[in-house]
């Protein structure tokens, strides 16, 4: 696709069209239902840039969503994955979308990126985790639209990854699923968010917690912000919640950070109340 073709295509797209493409670039994969929640508000739902007009009912919003997505698909800007979430019974709401070839090239030109991203059919496990992370991000957007929080920053992977030097001088990576800064009243709250699908064994969770400990010890975030983010594992149910809490509580190397309130384990249903409850980010020196 030549520059003139990209420029012409970009001019033909609405603000909402471009916002949908940017959302797919940020979150890598989204279902029709998630795109509806992000960009097709219903009735009294607050609107934001790129959301278009409000729709009278959820059905009307759903119809408009699939109409727009089908149009973008016909222009190879987006593409659907073969596997639906919820199977055939989920209908169009369960279709999973990612950027298509034309959409990837258009956004590379828009952002001045030289590195090409290759979008192939990802594994079911990757898709499941990606959609859980996207759902949590959209919950944060929804809380902000409702006025429950101010969402000052939201970073998805790989933007939210952090690099630091270990005590021995080796370069290490911390790879949370999301990083967010929210505000309520006069206070900012910083969060690292881990979306848990109950697929990892307890030792894997403990190793990730130890990575957070190492990053906290490096002091990079504290030097810039004066505090360290709270780390929240968001889990599907109370059984998983209890298992992760037990794993963190019984690891001797994590005892100081557990006592300091660095780690939280909440269910998906508890997540909105947890975020709006303004749990303080630990002031770890």
KEKE-3310 file (N, C-alpha, C; in steps of 0.2 Angstrom, whole numbers, plus 5000, padded with zeros to 4 digits):
npx = (5004:5004:5010:5001:4989:4987:4985:4974:4965:4965:4959:4946:4941:4931:4932:4928:4930:4945:4948:4943:4953:4964:4962:4962:4975:4981:4977:4978:4969:4951:4934:4918:4909:4917:4922:4910:4907:4917:4916:4903:4892:4877:4861:4860:4874:4890:4898:4913:4928:4928:4918:4906:4889:4876:4866:4850:4846:4854:4853:4852:4865:4873:4870:4874:4887:4892:4889:4898:4910:4910:4911:4924:4931:4929:4937:4950:4955:4953:4952:4944:4946:4947:4941:4928:4923:4914:4908:4898:4885:4887:4885:4887:4893:4903:4913:4930:4942:4956:4969:4970:4979:4979:4975:4986:4996:4992:4991:5004:5010:5003:5008:5022:5030:5042:5044:5037:5022:5017:5003:4996:4986:4982:4986:4973:4974:4982:4973:4963:4968:4972:4960:4954:4963:4960:4947:4948:4955:4945:4935:4941:4941:4927:4924:4930:4922:4910:4913:4918:4931:4947:4955:4971:4982:4984:4992:4995:5002:5015:5019:5018:5028:5043:5060:5075:5090:5097:5102:5115:5118:5113:5102:5085:5068:5052:5035:5021:5003:4995:4997:4992:4987:4977:4965:4958:4949:4961:4971:4983:4984:4993:4995:4999:4993:4988:4981:4973:4970:4968:4977:4990:5002:5005:5019:5023:5016:5022:5035:5033:5029:5040:5048:5042:5046:5060:5060:5054:5064:5074:5070:5067:5053:5049:5059:5054:5041:5038:5032:5027:5019:5003:5000:4989:4982:4970:4957:4947:4938:4933:4939:4951:4956:4959:4969:4979:4982:4986:4998:5006:5006:5013:5026:5042:5051:5043:5037:5039:5034:5021:5016:5017:5007:5008:5004:4988:4974:4960:4944:4936:4923:4925:4933:4930:4925:4936:4945:4939:4939:4950:4963:4978:4993:5008:5020:5035:5051)
npy = (4994:5011:5027:5037:5030:5026:5038:5042:5032:5034:5046:5043:5036:5037:5045:5036:5024:5025:5025:5012:5004:5008:5003:4990:4989:4992:4982:4970:4959:4959:4955:4956:4961:4967:4978:4984:4989:4998:5008:5010:5018:5016:5024:5033:5031:5038:5047:5047:5053:5047:5038:5039:5042:5040:5025:5019:5006:4991:4981:4989:4995:4984:4980:4990:4990:4977:4980:4991:4984:4974:4982:4987:4976:4972:4980:4975:4980:4975:4959:4943:4930:4912:4905:4907:4916:4907:4899:4894:4898:4910:4919:4934:4942:4935:4934:4936:4949:4955:4966:4969:4966:4978:4987:4986:4991:5004:5010:5009:5018:5029:5031:5032:5020:5009:4995:4980:4973:4956:4948:4933:4918:4917:4906:4897:4898:4910:4920:4919:4924:4937:4943:4943:4952:4963:4965:4969:4981:4988:4989:4998:5010:5011:5014:5026:5034:5034:5042:5038:5036:5045:5042:5042:5037:5023:5008:4995:4979:4979:4990:4993:4985:4984:4987:4983:4983:4970:4965:4960:4966:4962:4963:4964:4960:4966:4960:4965:4964:4975:4992:5006:5022:5030:5042:5049:5060:5070:5062:5051:5035:5021:5006:4990:4977:4961:4949:4934:4918:4906:4897:4895:4887:4888:4891:4898:4910:4914:4916:4927:4937:4938:4944:4957:4961:4962:4972:4983:4984:4989:5003:5011:5016:5022:5033:5041:5044:5043:5033:5016:5005:4997:4980:4970:4955:4948:4938:4923:4917:4914:4903:4902:4914:4912:4902:4909:4919:4912:4906:4917:4922:4913:4912:4915:4925:4935:4941:4954:4963:4958:4961:4975:4978:4977:4967:4962:4952:4950:4946:4945:4951:4959:4968:4982:4988:4987:4995:5008:5009:5016:5010:5012:5015:5007:5015:5012:5012)
npz = (5000:4995:5000:4996:4995:5008:5015:5008:5012:5026:5027:5023:5034:5049:5065:5075:5068:5067:5080:5084:5077:5084:5096:5094:5091:5103:5112:5105:5103:5102:5107:5098:5108:5117:5110:5107:5120:5122:5111:5107:5114:5125:5126:5141:5144:5147:5134:5124:5116:5099:5101:5094:5091:5104:5107:5107:5113:5119:5110:5098:5098:5097:5084:5077:5080:5074:5061:5058:5060:5051:5039:5041:5040:5027:5021:5024:5035:5048:5054:5057:5070:5068:5079:5090:5105:5117:5108:5094:5098:5104:5094:5085:5095:5101:5092:5088:5085:5076:5071:5053:5038:5030:5040:5049:5042:5040:5053:5056:5048:5052:5065:5063:5063:5060:5061:5057:5063:5064:5062:5066:5067:5084:5098:5107:5121:5122:5117:5126:5138:5133:5131:5143:5150:5142:5145:5158:5157:5150:5159:5168:5159:5159:5172:5173:5164:5170:5180:5192:5194:5190:5176:5173:5167:5156:5152:5141:5137:5126:5132:5145:5151:5161:5163:5172:5183:5191:5207:5205:5193:5181:5167:5169:5166:5170:5168:5168:5166:5164:5167:5177:5181:5193:5199:5214:5222:5230:5228:5219:5213:5210:5199:5196:5186:5186:5176:5180:5174:5181:5177:5180:5190:5208:5212:5200:5202:5213:5209:5200:5209:5216:5207:5206:5219:5217:5207:5215:5224:5216:5215:5205:5201:5212:5213:5203:5206:5220:5226:5226:5215:5219:5218:5209:5208:5198:5199:5194:5203:5221:5226:5218:5222:5236:5235:5229:5238:5249:5244:5242:5255:5262:5258:5263:5258:5254:5264:5270:5260:5259:5271:5270:5262:5248:5239:5232:5230:5221:5216:5199:5200:5211:5207:5201:5213:5221:5214:5215:5228:5232:5237:5245:5236:5240:5250:5247:5251)
capx = (5000:5008:5008:4995:4983:4986:4982:4967:4961:4964:4954:4939:4938:4928:4935:4927:4934:4952:4948:4943:4959:4969:4960:4965:4983:4984:4975:4979:4963:4945:4928:4913:4906:4921:4922:4904:4907:4922:4915:4896:4888:4870:4857:4863:4881:4894:4902:4920:4930:4929:4913:4901:4882:4873:4861:4844:4846:4860:4852:4854:4872:4876:4869:4879:4894:4894:4889:4905:4916:4910:4914:4931:4934:4929:4943:4955:4958:4953:4951:4941:4949:4942:4938:4924:4922:4907:4906:4893:4879:4888:4884:4892:4896:4909:4919:4937:4945:4963:4971:4971:4985:4979:4975:4992:5000:4989:4993:5012:5011:5000:5013:5029:5033:5046:5044:5030:5019:5014:4997:4994:4981:4986:4983:4967:4977:4984:4967:4959:4972:4972:4953:4953:4966:4956:4941:4950:4956:4938:4932:4944:4938:4920:4924:4932:4917:4905:4915:4920:4938:4950:4960:4976:4986:4983:4997:4994:5008:5021:5021:5018:5034:5048:5067:5079:5096:5096:5108:5121:5120:5110:5096:5079:5061:5045:5030:5014:4998:4992:4999:4987:4987:4970:4965:4951:4950:4967:4977:4984:4985:4997:4993:5001:4988:4989:4975:4974:4965:4968:4980:4997:5003:5007:5026:5024:5013:5027:5041:5031:5029:5047:5050:5040:5050:5066:5059:5053:5071:5078:5069:5066:5047:5049:5062:5050:5034:5038:5029:5027:5012:5000:5000:4983:4980:4962:4956:4940:4933:4935:4943:4957:4958:4961:4975:4985:4984:4990:5004:5010:5007:5018:5033:5046:5055:5039:5034:5039:5030:5014:5014:5017:5001:5010:5000:4981:4971:4953:4940:4934:4917:4927:4938:4928:4925:4943:4949:4936:4940:4956:4968:4984:4999:5013:5026:5041:5057)
capy = (5000:5017:5032:5041:5026:5026:5044:5042:5028:5037:5052:5040:5033:5041:5045:5030:5019:5025:5023:5005:5001:5010:4999:4983:4989:4992:4976:4965:4956:4961:4953:4961:4963:4972:4984:4988:4993:5003:5013:5011:5019:5015:5028:5037:5030:5044:5046:5050:5054:5041:5033:5040:5043:5035:5021:5018:5000:4987:4978:4994:4996:4978:4979:4996:4987:4972:4984:4995:4980:4971:4987:4988:4969:4971:4984:4972:4984:4971:4952:4939:4924:4907:4903:4912:4915:4905:4895:4897:4901:4917:4924:4939:4945:4931:4935:4939:4953:4958:4970:4965:4968:4985:4991:4986:4996:5011:5012:5010:5025:5035:5032:5032:5014:5005:4988:4978:4967:4950:4945:4927:4915:4915:4900:4898:4901:4917:4923:4919:4928:4943:4945:4944:4958:4969:4966:4973:4988:4992:4991:5005:5015:5012:5018:5033:5037:5035:5047:5034:5037:5048:5037:5047:5033:5016:5005:4988:4976:4978:4997:4993:4981:4988:4984:4986:4980:4966:4966:4958:4970:4959:4966:4960:4962:4964:4960:4965:4964:4982:4997:5011:5027:5033:5047:5050:5066:5073:5057:5047:5028:5017:4999:4985:4972:4954:4945:4927:4913:4900:4892:4895:4884:4893:4893:4903:4916:4917:4919:4934:4941:4940:4949:4963:4963:4964:4979:4987:4985:4994:5009:5016:5019:5027:5039:5046:5045:5044:5027:5010:5003:4991:4974:4967:4949:4948:4930:4922:4915:4914:4897:4904:4920:4909:4899:4914:4923:4907:4905:4923:4923:4908:4913:4919:4930:4940:4943:4961:4966:4956:4965:4982:4979:4978:4963:4961:4947:4951:4942:4950:4954:4963:4973:4989:4991:4988:5001:5014:5010:5020:5007:5016:5012:5006:5020:5008:5017)
capz = (5000:4994:5005:4994:4996:5015:5016:5006:5016:5032:5026:5022:5040:5054:5071:5078:5064:5069:5088:5085:5075:5089:5102:5092:5091:5110:5116:5101:5101:5106:5104:5096:5114:5120:5106:5109:5126:5121:5106:5105:5120:5125:5130:5146:5145:5145:5128:5124:5109:5095:5103:5090:5094:5108:5104:5112:5116:5118:5103:5093:5098:5095:5077:5074:5080:5069:5054:5057:5060:5044:5034:5041:5038:5020:5018:5026:5041:5053:5052:5063:5071:5067:5085:5093:5112:5118:5102:5089:5102:5106:5089:5083:5101:5102:5086:5090:5080:5077:5065:5047:5035:5029:5046:5052:5038:5041:5059:5056:5045:5057:5071:5061:5065:5054:5063:5055:5067:5060:5065:5064:5072:5090:5102:5112:5128:5122:5116:5132:5142:5130:5131:5151:5151:5139:5149:5164:5154:5148:5166:5170:5155:5160:5178:5172:5160:5175:5185:5198:5195:5185:5173:5171:5162:5156:5148:5140:5135:5130:5134:5153:5154:5164:5163:5178:5184:5197:5212:5202:5187:5175:5165:5170:5164:5174:5163:5171:5161:5164:5172:5177:5187:5194:5204:5217:5227:5229:5228:5214:5214:5205:5199:5192:5186:5183:5175:5181:5172:5185:5173:5182:5197:5213:5211:5195:5204:5218:5205:5198:5215:5218:5202:5208:5224:5214:5204:5220:5227:5212:5217:5199:5201:5218:5212:5199:5209:5227:5229:5222:5213:5222:5213:5210:5204:5197:5198:5192:5209:5227:5227:5216:5227:5242:5233:5228:5244:5253:5241:5244:5262:5265:5255:5268:5255:5252:5270:5271:5256:5260:5277:5268:5258:5241:5235:5233:5226:5221:5210:5194:5202:5216:5204:5201:5220:5223:5211:5217:5235:5233:5241:5244:5234:5246:5250:5248:5250)
cpx = (5004:5005:5002:4988:4982:4983:4975:4962:4960:4959:4947:4936:4936:4933:4934:4930:4941:4952:4948:4949:4964:4968:4963:4972:4985:4982:4976:4974:4957:4939:4923:4910:4910:4922:4916:4904:4912:4919:4908:4892:4880:4867:4861:4871:4885:4898:4909:4922:4931:4923:4907:4894:4880:4868:4856:4844:4852:4859:4854:4861:4875:4876:4873:4886:4896:4894:4896:4910:4916:4913:4921:4935:4934:4935:4950:4959:4958:4951:4948:4945:4944:4938:4934:4924:4915:4904:4901:4887:4880:4886:4889:4896:4903:4914:4925:4940:4952:4964:4972:4977:4985:4979:4982:4997:4998:4991:5001:5013:5009:5005:5020:5033:5036:5045:5037:5028:5016:5008:4995:4988:4984:4983:4977:4969:4979:4978:4963:4962:4971:4965:4952:4957:4962:4950:4942:4951:4950:4934:4934:4941:4931:4919:4925:4926:4911:4907:4917:4927:4941:4955:4966:4981:4984:4988:4995:5001:5009:5023:5022:5024:5039:5055:5071:5085:5095:5102:5114:5123:5117:5104:5090:5073:5056:5040:5023:5009:4995:4996:4994:4988:4980:4970:4958:4952:4957:4973:4977:4986:4988:4996:4997:4996:4989:4983:4976:4968:4964:4972:4987:4997:5006:5014:5027:5021:5019:5033:5039:5031:5036:5050:5048:5044:5057:5065:5058:5060:5075:5077:5067:5059:5047:5053:5058:5044:5033:5034:5029:5020:5010:5000:4994:4983:4972:4961:4948:4935:4937:4940:4951:4960:4962:4968:4981:4987:4988:4997:5009:5011:5012:5025:5037:5049:5050:5035:5033:5034:5022:5012:5013:5011:5002:5005:4993:4979:4963:4950:4938:4928:4919:4931:4936:4928:4931:4946:4946:4937:4946:4961:4974:4989:5005:5019:5032:5047:5062)
cpy = (5006:5022:5036:5037:5026:5032:5045:5038:5031:5042:5049:5037:5039:5041:5039:5024:5019:5023:5015:5001:5002:5005:4992:4983:4989:4985:4970:4960:4958:4957:4958:4965:4968:4978:4988:4992:4999:5009:5014:5012:5018:5021:5033:5036:5036:5042:5049:5050:5047:5036:5034:5042:5038:5031:5019:5012:4996:4983:4983:4995:4990:4978:4984:4993:4983:4975:4987:4990:4976:4975:4987:4981:4969:4975:4981:4976:4980:4964:4948:4933:4918:4905:4908:4910:4913:4901:4898:4900:4908:4922:4929:4942:4941:4931:4939:4942:4955:4963:4966:4969:4976:4990:4992:4991:5003:5014:5013:5017:5030:5036:5032:5026:5011:4998:4985:4972:4962:4948:4939:4924:4913:4909:4902:4901:4908:4922:4924:4924:4936:4946:4947:4951:4964:4970:4971:4981:4992:4993:4997:5011:5016:5016:5025:5037:5038:5040:5044:5035:5042:5043:5041:5043:5026:5013:4998:4985:4977:4985:4997:4989:4986:4984:4987:4981:4976:4968:4965:4961:4967:4963:4962:4964:4961:4965:4960:4965:4971:4986:5003:5016:5030:5038:5047:5055:5069:5068:5053:5040:5024:5010:4995:4979:4966:4950:4938:4923:4907:4895:4891:4891:4890:4895:4898:4910:4919:4920:4926:4939:4943:4945:4956:4966:4965:4971:4984:4989:4990:5001:5014:5019:5024:5033:5044:5048:5045:5038:5021:5007:4997:4986:4970:4961:4949:4941:4929:4920:4915:4909:4899:4910:4917:4906:4903:4917:4918:4906:4911:4924:4918:4908:4918:4925:4936:4943:4950:4965:4964:4961:4973:4983:4980:4974:4962:4956:4948:4947:4948:4954:4960:4969:4980:4992:4992:4994:5007:5015:5014:5016:5010:5012:5012:5012:5016:5012:5013)
cpz = (5000:4999:5003:4996:5004:5017:5014:5010:5023:5032:5026:5029:5045:5060:5075:5075:5067:5076:5088:5083:5080:5095:5100:5092:5098:5113:5112:5099:5105:5103:5102:5102:5117:5116:5106:5115:5126:5117:5104:5111:5119:5129:5134:5147:5143:5138:5129:5117:5105:5097:5098:5094:5099:5105:5109:5116:5115:5112:5097:5092:5096:5087:5074:5074:5075:5062:5053:5056:5053:5039:5035:5039:5030:5017:5021:5032:5047:5050:5058:5063:5070:5073:5088:5101:5114:5113:5098:5092:5104:5101:5087:5089:5102:5097:5089:5084:5082:5071:5059:5044:5033:5035:5050:5049:5039:5048:5060:5053:5049:5063:5069:5063:5059:5055:5061:5060:5062:5064:5062:5069:5078:5093:5106:5118:5128:5121:5122:5137:5140:5131:5139:5152:5148:5142:5155:5162:5153:5154:5168:5166:5157:5167:5177:5168:5165:5180:5192:5200:5189:5182:5170:5166:5162:5150:5147:5138:5128:5133:5142:5155:5156:5164:5169:5179:5191:5201:5209:5195:5181:5174:5166:5167:5169:5168:5166:5165:5159:5169:5172:5183:5187:5199:5207:5222:5225:5228:5221:5217:5208:5205:5194:5192:5183:5182:5175:5179:5175:5181:5175:5189:5202:5213:5206:5198:5209:5215:5203:5203:5217:5213:5204:5214:5222:5211:5209:5223:5223:5213:5211:5199:5207:5217:5208:5202:5216:5230:5224:5221:5217:5216:5214:5205:5204:5195:5197:5198:5215:5229:5224:5220:5233:5241:5232:5234:5249:5250:5243:5251:5265:5262:5259:5265:5254:5258:5271:5267:5257:5266:5275:5264:5250:5237:5237:5228:5226:5215:5205:5196:5207:5213:5204:5208:5223:5221:5214:5225:5237:5238:5239:5241:5239:5245:5252:5247:5245)
residu = (UNK:UNK:UNK:UNK:UNK:UNK:UNK:UNK:UNK:UNK:UNK:UNK:UNK:UNK:UNK:UNK:UNK:UNK:UNK:UNK:UNK:UNK:UNK:UNK:UNK:UNK:UNK:UNK:UNK:UNK:UNK:UNK:UNK:UNK:UNK:UNK:UNK:UNK:UNK:UNK:UNK:UNK:UNK:UNK:UNK:UNK:UNK:UNK:UNK:UNK:UNK:UNK:UNK:UNK:UNK:UNK:UNK:UNK:UNK:UNK:UNK:UNK:UNK:UNK:UNK:UNK:UNK:UNK:UNK:UNK:UNK:UNK:UNK:UNK:UNK:UNK:UNK:UNK:UNK:UNK:UNK:UNK:UNK:UNK:UNK:UNK:UNK:UNK:UNK:UNK:UNK:UNK:UNK:UNK:UNK:UNK:UNK:UNK:UNK:UNK:UNK:UNK:UNK:UNK:UNK:UNK:UNK:UNK:UNK:UNK:UNK:UNK:UNK:UNK:UNK:UNK:UNK:UNK:UNK:UNK:UNK:UNK:UNK:UNK:UNK:UNK:UNK:UNK:UNK:UNK:UNK:UNK:UNK:UNK:UNK:UNK:UNK:UNK:UNK:UNK:UNK:UNK:UNK:UNK:UNK:UNK:UNK:UNK:UNK:UNK:UNK:UNK:UNK:UNK:UNK:UNK:UNK:UNK:UNK:UNK:UNK:UNK:UNK:UNK:UNK:UNK:UNK:UNK:UNK:UNK:UNK:UNK:UNK:UNK:UNK:UNK:UNK:UNK:UNK:UNK:UNK:UNK:UNK:UNK:UNK:UNK:UNK:UNK:UNK:UNK:UNK:UNK:UNK:UNK:UNK:UNK:UNK:UNK:UNK:UNK:UNK:UNK:UNK:UNK:UNK:UNK:UNK:UNK:UNK:UNK:UNK:UNK:UNK:UNK:UNK:UNK:UNK:UNK:UNK:UNK:UNK:UNK:UNK:UNK:UNK:UNK:UNK:UNK:UNK:UNK:UNK:UNK:UNK:UNK:UNK:UNK:UNK:UNK:UNK:UNK:UNK:UNK:UNK:UNK:UNK:UNK:UNK:UNK:UNK:UNK:UNK:UNK:UNK:UNK:UNK:UNK:UNK:UNK:UNK:UNK:UNK:UNK:UNK:UNK:UNK:UNK:UNK:UNK:UNK:UNK:UNK:UNK:UNK:UNK:UNK:UNK:UNK:UNK:UNK:UNK:UNK:UNK:UNK:UNK:UNK)
# end
